[in-house]
Amino acid sequence: MPVLLIHAGVCDSRQWERQVALLAPRRVIAPDLPGFGETPEPVGEFSPLDGIIPLLDRPTAVVGNSLGGRVALQLALARPELVERLLLVAPALPGHDWSPEVRACGAAEDEALERGDIEAATEVCVEFWAQPQVRDAVRPMQRHALELQLAASDVHERPGPALDPAAVRCRTTIAVGEHDVRDFHEIGARLAAEIPGARLVTIPGAGHLPNLETPDAFDRLLLEFLED
């Protein structure tokens, strides 16, 4: 069974280098979402699924972190025949009532970008979303993403159907870092309650990027998820 790894919004596919090596020789697919890594922003309207669905030709184990978790959930609902099982790591969820802390981070990032200060915008995101020991790894990924996104114009994500977690039919695990912001604990609890048979786990010591921050614990969870 192939494995699809979808990165967080402060990273790109390099987030998964350790896990790609761990899972060899299994087929592992770790794309860059539009506006990240080696994938520039598209022109006009797009969906993050546009570049993912063509990569899949059979039922796949899908893992997504943060923004990638939201995309993974969209994939499971749009193309259920392609998703054999689902691991959502601190997944974002449209319509969530974000805390003042998260909104303040977004506002500070926007303010820095409006004045053309990519360095400041990068630091806002990295300091909020990444634990200190992984910030040097996350920083170049976030900066490059901001550069790509600033260079694009007239680009917006195509609205998809409302996400209905209760419609997910594959085996699902939801994981949240112990020290992640409370929003993702709330989202994790909601999804665990609404997705039939879903399991919710907490990763000790982790924040928002568990595969980087607590890699040994994350790898154990990932292998358990794949081998169960």
N, C-alpha and C positions, 0 to 999 in steps of 0.2 A: 504494500500500500504506500503510495507516495505521501510526502509530507509537504504542506504549503505553510511557509512562515511569513507573516505579514507584519511589517515593522510599525513602531510607534511614530507619532507625529513629530517627535524631537530627534528622530534617528533616520536611518535609511537601511537598506538591506545589510549593511555592514554590522548592524546590531546582532545578527545571527551567526557570525563567523564561527564562534565556538560550537554552536549547536549543529551547524552544517557539517563540521568535522566530526562531531560526536556521532551523528547518525549515518555516516558513510559505512557501507556502500549503498544504503537505501537512497532512492531517488528523492532529493530534497529540492524544492522550488522556493527561492527567496527573491521575489521581484522588488524593484523600487516602484512605489506608488507614483502617480503623476506629480511632478514638482519636487521629487526627492532623488538623491543619488544620480544615477545615470539616465533617469527618465525626466526630460524637461516637461514643463507645463504644456498641456495641449492647447490648441486654439479653439476658442469658443466653449461650447458646452461639453461636459464629459462626465463619465461615471468611473470611479476607481475599479469597477468590475470589468470595464472594457479591456483592460490589459491583462486581467487575471484569468478570465474564463477561457481564452484561447490556449492557455498553458496547461489546462486540465483535460485529460481524456478518460478518466476513470474515477471511481470513488476515492477520495483523498482525506487524509487527516489534516485538519486545518487549525493552525495556531495563529492568533492575532493578539497584539499588545496595543492597548490604548486606541488610537485611531485605527490601527490594524485590527483590533477586536471588533470595532464597529463594522469595518469592511467584511470581516469574517462572518459576522452575524448576517449582514446583507446577503452574502454569498449563499449561506445556508438556507435562507428564505427564498432567494431568487432561483437557485439551481440546486435543490435538495439532492438530486441524483448524483451530484459531484462531491458532496460532503458526507463522508462516512462517520466522522466524529469531529468534535469541536472543542478546542481549548481556548477560552476567552480570558486573557490576562489583563486585568484592570481595563475592561472594555469601555470605550466612550458610548454614550447612548443619546441619540437626538431627543430633544425635548426635556432633558434633565434640567432641574432648577439648580444651576451651579451656585456654589457657595461664594460669598464675597471674596474669599481668598483667590479662587480660580478666576473670577471676573477681574480682580485687580491685576493679576498676572497678565491676562489678555489685554487689558487696557494699557498697561505699561509697555508691553511689546508693541502694540499699535502706535503708541505715542512715539516710541523710538524709531519705528519704521517711517512714520510720517515726516520726521526730521532727517531721514536718511542715515541714521546711525545703526548700521547692521550689527556692529560690535555690541552696543548696548542691548539691542533686541535679543541677540544671541544669549548674552549673559542673563537677562531676565528669565528666559526659558530654561536655560541649563541649571541655574541655581534653584529654580522652583521645582523642576521635574526630576532632577538627577541627584543622587546622593554624592557627597564630595569625592569618594574614591573612584567614581566613573565619569566625572565631569570632563576630564581631559579627552576621554574617548568620545563623548557625546558632542562636545563643542564643535568640532569640524563638520559633523553630519548636520547639526542644526544650522550652522552658518551657511553651508552650501545650499540647504533647502530654502533658506530665506533669500539668498541671492537668486536662485532659480525663480522663486515666486515673485520677487520684485521685478524681474526682467519680463515677466508675462503681462499681457494686457487683455482685457475683455475675456477673462476666463472665469467660469463658474461651474460648480458641480451640478449636474442634472438632477433635479429632485426625483427621488425614487418613491415607491409606495411606503406608507407608514410601516415601521418595523413592529411586528407582532410576535414577541418572544414565545407566546403560547403555541405558535404555529411551527416551531422548531421540532423536528422529529428525529434528529440524530442524537447519539450519546454525547452529553455536554458536561464539561468541567469548567467552572469559573474560578479563577485564582486572583487573589488580591494581596498585595504586599502589606505586611503588618503595619508599616509606617507610611503608607500612601495617604493622600488627603482623603478626608471623610467622604467626599463625593463618590469615590470609587468603591468604598465599602457599601455605601447606599445602593449604588448601581448593581454591585455584585449580589447583594441580598435580594434586590428586586428581580433580577434575572433568574436567580436560583429558585425563587418562589414561582415564577411564571413559566419557565421552560420545563416541560414535563420530564421528571426524573433527573434534573440537573443536580450536580454536586458542587458545593462551594467550599473552597479551601483557602486558608491564609498561609502565606509564605513568610516564615519568621525572619525578621531582620531586613526584609526587602522594603523598598519604596515603590516607585511607579514603574521601574524597569528591572524586574526581578532577575531576568536572565543575565543582566550585566552586574547587578548589585550583589546578588547571592547566587552565583552560577551553580554551585554544587547542589543547593537545595532545588533550584529550578530544574536542573538536569534530571534529578531523581523524579521529580513530578512529571517531566516530559516523557521519560522512559516508561513510567508507570501508565501514563495516559495512552501511550502507543501500544504497550504490550498487554494491557488488560483485555 
